Amino acid sequence: MKKWLALAAALLISGCSEKSETQAPAETTAATPAATEAPAPTGPQKVVIYNWTEYIPAAVLEQFTKETGIEVEYATYESNEAMYAKIKLMEGKGYDVAVPSTFYVEKMRKEGLIQPIKKDLLANYGNLDANMMNKPYDPNNDFSVPYLWGATSIAINNKDVDASKITKWADLWKPEYAGKLMIMDDVRDNFYVGLRVAGFQNNSTNEEEIKAAYEQLKTLWPSIKVINSDSPKTPLIQGNVSIGAIWNGEAYMAQQEMEDLQYIYPEEGAVLWVDSFVIPKGAANVENAHKFIDFMLRAESAKAAIEELGYAAPNTAGIAMLDEALRNNKTVFPAAEDIAKGSFHQDLGDTVLVYEKYWELLKAGQ
């Protein structure tokens, strides 16, 4: 599970004003008004972020604190399910900004766990790409601000795997990859693969189809060597696995260390997602949350995130600052035909419990 991080440890020390006193004139015995007290000292300004691991460049956080004086407290999670469960348990308190994926924005919005965004506080809102806005999971983006978007697809080590033999999700079941495979600890992404290979569509609410996906995944289970959502690039870089289903940004970062890594968008379509900034309903530092979101909407912040993390930012001003090679990198920016084949997860209400039941059975080896 994720560890707590303190990315901006220095506290702002606020000075205390001494209380002033009014002396009564010597010639009068009349009572004088009580002295006016200085405002009580306040603690350091802060914003508490709950986010995925390695998902905001440290330099961007440091620059935010340097410019605003607002300390960043940073905690991480490795799945939407973990993030949602904690925010729900705490009734929306404890965090000022969270970064759920598409369908969890919808779920949290419906359940009243997040509060409306005050767009008049976001001077850089106009940098956002209109094509990534006003989606069904949050009409008019009343509750969320897109941060990064990307895909879950297949990464391979070209030294061990012939790229020409990997064109679809179903290829993961080939016996030559037994013991060389990695998946991430993500219920919906894995069941997307199972559903597609079993001949069904994403976002199924039919338990028979979900069960069929479970049975399909069950036959894959003996081939899986690693389940890793914390840093899925690491087993590939270290050579522990040769093929895996991972996020495109993780593949991009792995490519910086291993030139033989290739990222493949399968024929059945990749999982597509948008991760957005939201403000939990019980946030204690709402104004600072908006300041932080607005800072992340700067072109320079978006550029830094794309360059370091390898995910696409829906920020036209930031994209315009990228060099041509990165703008044309298909790992970071999927081709139009790959986007057309892909699918976004939707909030399925109580049906998610069916998915989770079969996912737990898989992890238990049943």
LINDA-V842922 format. One record per residue. N is the residue number from 1. RES is the residue in three letters. NEAR is the number of other ideal C-beta (glycine too) atoms within 8 Angstrom. Layout:
<<N:RES:NEAR> <N:RES:NEAR>>
This chain:
<<1:MET:5> <2:LYS:10> <3:LYS:5> <4:TRP:7> <5:LEU:7> <6:ALA:7> <7:LEU:9> <8:ALA:11> <9:ALA:5> <10:ALA:5> <11:LEU:6> <12:LEU:8> <13:ILE:5> <14:SER:8> <15:GLY:5> <16:CYS:6> <17:SER:7> <18:GLU:5> <19:LYS:7> <20:SER:7> <21:GLU:5> <22:THR:7> <23:GLN:5> <24:ALA:9> <25:PRO:5> <26:ALA:4> <27:GLU:3> <28:THR:6> <29:THR:3> <30:ALA:5> <31:ALA:4> <32:THR:7> <33:PRO:5> <34:ALA:4> <35:ALA:8> <36:THR:5> <37:GLU:5> <38:ALA:9> <39:PRO:6> <40:ALA:4> <41:PRO:8> <42:THR:5> <43:GLY:6> <44:PRO:8> <45:GLN:11> <46:LYS:11> <47:VAL:15> <48:VAL:14> <49:ILE:15> <50:TYR:13> <51:ASN:13> <52:TRP:9> <53:THR:9> <54:GLU:6> <55:TYR:10> <56:ILE:10> <57:PRO:9> <58:ALA:7> <59:ALA:7> <60:VAL:13> <61:LEU:13> <62:GLU:10> <63:GLN:8> <64:PHE:12> <65:THR:12> <66:LYS:6> <67:GLU:7> <68:THR:10> <69:GLY:6> <70:ILE:12> <71:GLU:12> <72:VAL:13> <73:GLU:10> <74:TYR:14> <75:ALA:12> <76:THR:13> <77:TYR:12> <78:GLU:11> <79:SER:10> <80:ASN:10> <81:GLU:8> <82:ALA:11> <83:MET:13> <84:TYR:13> <85:ALA:8> <86:LYS:11> <87:ILE:15> <88:LYS:10> <89:LEU:6> <90:MET:10> <91:GLU:7> <92:GLY:12> <93:LYS:9> <94:GLY:8> <95:TYR:13> <96:ASP:14> <97:VAL:16> <98:ALA:14> <99:VAL:13> <100:PRO:13> <101:SER:11> <102:THR:13> <103:PHE:14> <104:TYR:12> <105:VAL:16> <106:GLU:13> <107:LYS:10> <108:MET:14> <109:ARG:13> <110:LYS:7> <111:GLU:7> <112:GLY:6> <113:LEU:11> <114:ILE:14> <115:GLN:10> <116:PRO:5> <117:ILE:14> <118:LYS:7> <119:LYS:6> <120:ASP:4> <121:LEU:9> <122:LEU:13> <123:ALA:5> <124:ASN:9> <125:TYR:10> <126:GLY:4> <127:ASN:12> <128:LEU:13> <129:ASP:9> <130:ALA:6> <131:ASN:5> <132:MET:10> <133:MET:10> <134:ASN:6> <135:LYS:9> <136:PRO:6> <137:TYR:12> <138:ASP:13> <139:PRO:7> <140:ASN:5> <141:ASN:11> <142:ASP:8> <143:PHE:12> <144:SER:15> <145:VAL:13> <146:PRO:14> <147:TYR:10> <148:LEU:14> <149:TRP:12> <150:GLY:12> <151:ALA:13> <152:THR:14> <153:SER:14> <154:ILE:13> <155:ALA:15> <156:ILE:13> <157:ASN:13> <158:ASN:9> <159:LYS:6> <160:ASP:8> <161:VAL:13> <162:ASP:5> <163:ALA:9> <164:SER:5> <165:LYS:8> <166:ILE:13> <167:THR:8> <168:LYS:8> <169:TRP:10> <170:ALA:7> <171:ASP:11> <172:LEU:13> <173:TRP:8> <174:LYS:7> <175:PRO:5> <176:GLU:4> <177:TYR:13> <178:ALA:8> <179:GLY:6> <180:LYS:11> <181:LEU:16> <182:MET:17> <183:ILE:10> <184:MET:14> <185:ASP:8> <186:ASP:10> <187:VAL:11> <188:ARG:11> <189:ASP:11> <190:ASN:14> <191:PHE:15> <192:TYR:13> <193:VAL:12> <194:GLY:13> <195:LEU:15> <196:ARG:13> <197:VAL:12> <198:ALA:11> <199:GLY:4> <200:PHE:10> <201:GLN:7> <202:ASN:9> <203:ASN:8> <204:SER:10> <205:THR:6> <206:ASN:7> <207:GLU:8> <208:GLU:6> <209:GLU:11> <210:ILE:15> <211:LYS:9> <212:ALA:12> <213:ALA:16> <214:TYR:13> <215:GLU:9> <216:GLN:11> <217:LEU:13> <218:LYS:8> <219:THR:8> <220:LEU:11> <221:TRP:9> <222:PRO:6> <223:SER:13> <224:ILE:10> <225:LYS:10> <226:VAL:11> <227:ILE:9> <228:ASN:11> <229:SER:9> <230:ASP:7> <231:SER:8> <232:PRO:14> <233:LYS:11> <234:THR:8> <235:PRO:13> <236:LEU:18> <237:ILE:9> <238:GLN:6> <239:GLY:7> <240:ASN:8> <241:VAL:13> <242:SER:12> <243:ILE:15> <244:GLY:13> <245:ALA:13> <246:ILE:14> <247:TRP:11> <248:ASN:16> <249:GLY:12> <250:GLU:13> <251:ALA:16> <252:TYR:15> <253:MET:12> <254:ALA:13> <255:GLN:11> <256:GLN:5> <257:GLU:6> <258:MET:9> <259:GLU:4> <260:ASP:7> <261:LEU:13> <262:GLN:8> <263:TYR:13> <264:ILE:11> <265:TYR:14> <266:PRO:13> <267:GLU:6> <268:GLU:9> <269:GLY:11> <270:ALA:12> <271:VAL:15> <272:LEU:11> <273:TRP:12> <274:VAL:13> <275:ASP:13> <276:SER:14> <277:PHE:12> <278:VAL:15> <279:ILE:14> <280:PRO:15> <281:LYS:10> <282:GLY:9> <283:ALA:15> <284:ALA:7> <285:ASN:11> <286:VAL:10> <287:GLU:7> <288:ASN:13> <289:ALA:13> <290:HIS:13> <291:LYS:12> <292:PHE:15> <293:ILE:13> <294:ASP:13> <295:PHE:12> <296:MET:13> <297:LEU:14> <298:ARG:11> <299:ALA:12> <300:GLU:8> <301:SER:12> <302:ALA:16> <303:LYS:13> <304:ALA:11> <305:ALA:17> <306:ILE:16> <307:GLU:8> <308:GLU:7> <309:LEU:13> <310:GLY:12> <311:TYR:14> <312:ALA:10> <313:ALA:13> <314:PRO:13> <315:ASN:12> <316:THR:9> <317:ALA:9> <318:GLY:17> <319:ILE:14> <320:ALA:7> <321:MET:8> <322:LEU:11> <323:ASP:5> <324:GLU:6> <325:ALA:6> <326:LEU:10> <327:ARG:9> <328:ASN:7> <329:ASN:9> <330:LYS:10> <331:THR:9> <332:VAL:13> <333:PHE:8> <334:PRO:10> <335:ALA:8> <336:ALA:5> <337:GLU:6> <338:ASP:13> <339:ILE:9> <340:ALA:6> <341:LYS:10> <342:GLY:13> <343:SER:10> <344:PHE:11> <345:HIS:12> <346:GLN:9> <347:ASP:10> <348:LEU:10> <349:GLY:5> <350:ASP:5> <351:THR:10> <352:VAL:11> <353:LEU:7> <354:VAL:9> <355:TYR:13> <356:GLU:10> <357:LYS:8> <358:TYR:13> <359:TRP:11> <360:GLU:8> <361:LEU:9> <362:LEU:13> <363:LYS:7> <364:ALA:6> <365:GLY:5> <366:GLN:4>>
